[in-house]
């Protein structure tokens, strides 16, 4: 039952990730940007983010067939890792950009400037990040169903 629900969940997440990746690739190739509410698709690395998210969506969709297999779960984990890397780099850059003061300011940012640097708009990977963490639950389930690792024998235990 748990794996059937996971298959549906990751199929939906894969389609959403694939769509976002394709949109970012198209915008990156045409040199355009898109801002919709608090979501922004723009920047210097838009094309590369799009390629990574498109690939992650493909990994999600290819991993849902025979989802109980560890090799398929590895594809799902790799797709989640790709999202984590893109979102993590953005979070890291937001932190680093919030510390120094402006051109006319001092060495460190004021409290208002510090908090303002974390306001919207955000890239889509930051919204996909919490949904991609569900893979950790399925890793835990799969780990429990396989049981503890078996000793190969031949060695002495201390």
Steps between C-alpha positions, in 0.01 A plus 500: 500500500778744592690444179185545288440838661866589447473412133211745457671768711826487306315486167329829584823651635682381188247661268514830690881495506514411131264786412696753707827379349365525146368850568835613641686349204276678250535829687877451521529431128289801404666734750172586669391491860171427673368625830172361629405602854788404725657265241771638275668328209792718401869536547831410356469125560139461388582264214715276720241492777244405238715216369555369853131520592394345169742213564373462856145477367609231255668306782184524711285374215737219406527390863130444564484180297571206734540747786580229756829421323804662660636610162180690426511658845857608423367693200244671724773584752723640225216722376446629854873561541499710184223717644682522834819620331326770294292620796795476738718715276223762487456494879877531545515796260209669680686465830824636357326791328322601821811549713695788341362852500411688186734711294443807714468308827748351739661162505193324633138532401241661725231282656238634259725439200588154629135397533402666171751288311296188584175633355338377179540425211640146521610247239275194449761261645440647844134402474588149379748447785257397778307271264819324396584415862230230497756270338666467841184336637498242221869429551425429865211269405713313247785471747267345756352252252843370396603435858842544655807445282625142505857406577686329218676272742859397491612782723547507871279716713668694773 
